[in-house]
């Protein structure tokens, strides 16, 4: 996973992790405060491991940091990535 991106790491096939949600923080036009908060949220998520619970917690925390428009972009990208795997 690249810095500044988030993947739905709960999506796994064998030993290979399929990233369904890869939204670059740079594409969200974050404020410096949002960027700092999102980096902390992502670091915590990666440290927690790849589970559905950690993914849900990440999305809930991201929703609290981002504007509605920014969060909608993350959700849309995640949905797009999930559809590619189906």
C-alpha positions, 0 to 999 in steps of 0.5 A: 500500500502506498502512503496516502492511500487506503485499501479495503484490506478485508478483501483477500484472495488466498494470501493476496490482498486485493485493495478495493479502496485506493483513494489518494489523500492528495486527490481529496484536497485536504486541509493541513489539519485534515491531512494530519488527522487522516494520516493518524487514522490510516496509521491506526487502521494499518496497525490494527490489522485487516479486519472488517471491524478495523475497516468499519472503524476507519470509515467512521473516523474518516467520516468525522475528519472529512467534509461530506464531499470528500467522504462521498469521494472515498465511498464512491472509490471504494464502491468502484473497487468492490465492483471490479472484484465481483 
